[in-house]
Amino acid sequence: GTHPNEGKVEIYFNDVWGTICDNSWDIYDANAVCRTLGYSHALLARRSSYYGEGSGPIWLDNVQCTGEENMIGECYHSGWGVYSSACNHSRDAGVVCLRKEYKDSVIKLINSTYHAIGRVAVYYNNTWGTICDEGWDIKDAHVICRMLGFHHAVDAKSAAFFGEGAGPVWLSNLQCSGNESNISECSHNGWGQQECGHNRDVGVACTGKILFKCKAFTFQSKLIGRVEKQKIYISIYLSIYIYVIVIAQRQGL
């Protein structure tokens, strides 16, 4: 979409990005997606590839949320990778989430090979920027990782470890307890109120699986549920191993 609060819904599962078929897709399902992304709720549920056709697997179909779930994986669905023969990418689902000032601090990680590791970029006031490493620690990184849907952080990097960013340095002196759901809930110097350069941009390394996927096994049989748990744990261990390799490469070890 044109703005970070709207667009085609993509899901990262089994190490592959895919989409959701619009069978039964409604505002309740969109609410769960928006909450997964850190917004309060959805304004619209888009159908029929409103934001263009995706690619890769169709991971979910017949999603049926009550509207109270915090993550899309908590909702009933047909099963991961199980979908109607009528589904194809011309039926990819999309959402428009409600934009509020405290929710506009949308986060992404960039300048890294791995999706769970990178420099932190913050979208605020219609502009992407960065965070200064003044006061930056693992508790702040935990909040960033949870905003992205991961379980927690394994490292908080400073001094532009993943390269220098561009645009405004939006935040400095973040003081999170580690339990917040959004960095806007943490104490800081104010939006755009700092004198740091991009040589102090922060980065994070998050655990390797997105939280809502960990919920997926809830609606499977007990046997399948155990298999899904094993896959999740294995992926987390692998991501930490990969992170160690990345750090070693960057430090010339």
N, C-alpha and C positions, 0 to 999 in steps of 0.2 A: 504493500500500500504506500500512499504518499507520506503518511505519518507513521511513527513507530507504534501507535496504539491501534492500527488496523492492518489487515492483510490476510493472505492465505495462511492457514494453519499447517505447520509442519512439525512432525514428531521425530525425535531421534530415538530409535529403538534397535537393539541388536546391532549397534554400530553403523546403522544406515538411516538416513533421513527419508521420510515418507510423508504421506498425506492422510486425510480423513475423508471418507465418502459422505455425501450429504443426506443419505437415508436417515430420516427422523431427526435431522439436524435442526435445532431450534434455539431459542434464547437461553434456555436452561443449560444446554451444552456449551454455548458461547460463554455464559457466566463462569463455568468451570475453567475454560481456557484462559479467560481474562484474569481470574484469580491465580492460576498457575503462573502467569506472567507478572503478577504483582499489582494488577489493577483491582479496583473495588468490585466492578461488575461490567457486563457487556451492554452496549446500546443496540447492536444489531447482530444477527446471525446471517451470514452470507452463504448462498448456495450457488451451484452450477458454475464453479470456477470464476466467480465474480472478479477475483484478482489474478486471473490467468491460471493456466494448467501447470500443475507441478510435475515432478518426475519421481522415479523410484517406486518402492512398494506403496500400496494403499494399506496402511497399518490398521486403521479402525473403521468400522461400519456399524450402523445401528446403535450409535451412542445414545444412551438414555440417562441423562443426569436429572437430579431433582432440582438443581440450581443452588444447593447449599454446599456442594463439594468445593474444596480448595484446590483440587488437582483433577485433571481430566481422567487420570487413571483410576480414580475412586468410583467412577461412574460405571454402570452396566454397559457392556458392549458385546459384540459377537465373538470377540477373541482377537488376539494380535495376529494380523495378516489374514484374518477370515472375513470375507466380504461377499456381497451378492454379485452374481454375474452381470448385473446391470450397472455395476460401479466401474468407472474408469476416471481418468484425470479430468474429464470434462465436468465431473461432479465433485471436484475438490471443495472442501468447506473453508469458510473464512469468517473473520469476526471484526467487529468494531468495538473497542473497549472504551469505557468512560475515561476521559482525561481529567485528572485533578492535579493540582500543583504538586502535592506531595507524592503523587504517583508518576509524575513526569520524569523522575530520575531513572530512566530506563538504562540498563547496563548491557554492555557486550564486551567480549574479550577479543583482542586483535593482535596481530603480529606474532602468531605462534602456529606451529604445525598441528597442534592438538587442541580439540575443542574445549578442553577443561583448563587450559593454561594460556595466559597471555596478559597483555597490558589492559588495564581497566579503562574503558571509554564510557562516559556518562552523557546521556542525551537530556538536555535541560534547556528550556526557553528556545526550542526549535534549533538547537545547535549542539553538535557533538564536541565534547571536551574531555579533560582528564582530571585526575586527582593528584595532589601534591603529597609527598611521602612524610610530611611533618606529622609526627604522632602516629604514623601508620603502623599497625601491628596485626597479629593473627585474629584478634577479635573483630577488627574492621573487615578483614578478608572473609571471615565466616559469614558476615552479613551479605557481602557481595556474592559469594557462592550460593547462598540460599535464594537470593533474588534471581539468580540464573537457573534455579531449580536443582542445584546439587545439594548433597548432604552437608558438607562442611569444607573448609579450606585445609590444605596440608602445608601451605607456605604463603607468606606475605612478602612480596618482593618490592624493593625500593630502588631509587637511583636509576630509573629508566632501564631496568634490567631487560625488558622486552623491546627496547628501542623507544625513541622519543615520539610523542604524539604531536597533534596539531590542534589548533583552536584554543578556546579559553581553558585555563586551569580552574575548574569549577569549584573544587572543594579542597580544603586544607585543614589540618588539625582535627581530623575525625576522631571522635571519642565514643565508640560503640561499646556496649556491654557484651555484644556477641549474640544476643537473643533477639535483636530487632529483625523485622521482616523486610525493612527497606532502609537504605542508608539515610534517607531524609528524616528518619526518626532518631538518628544519632546526633549528638552535639557536634557542631563544627563552626568555623569562623564566619559562615554565611556564603551564599552562592556568589562566586566571582570575587570574593573579598580576600585575595591573597596575592603575594608577590613572587610566588615560585615560578621557576622556569621548567620547561619540559624535560630537562635533565634530571628532574626529580619525580617523574611520573611513576605511579605505582602499578604493580601487577599482582596476580594471584595464581595459585594452583589449587584447583578444586578436585574433590573426589570424582571418580570417573563415570558415575551413572546418575541420570536425572531422577529426582525424587519420585515424580509421578509414575515412572515405570516400575518402581519398587512396589507400587500399589497394585500393579496389574494382576499379580498372581492371586489376589483376594477373590477374584471372580472365576478362577479356574478350579478344576478338581484338585484335591489334596495332592495327588501325585504330580500333576503339572505344576502346582504351586511350589513344591519342593525343588523341582528342576529350575523354575524361574529364580528362586532364591539363590541357588547355586550359581547361576549365570551372573546374577547381580554381584555377588561377593567376588567372584573370579574377576569380573570387569574392574571392580574397585582396586583390587590388588594389582592388576595389570596397569592401570592408569598411574598408580603411584610409582611403579617400576619404570614406566615410560618417562615420568616426570624426572626421576633420578638421572636417566640417560640424557634428557634435554639439558638439565643443569650442568652435568658433567661436560657436555659438548660446549656449552656457552662459556664455561670456566677453563676450557682447554685441557681437561683432564684426560 
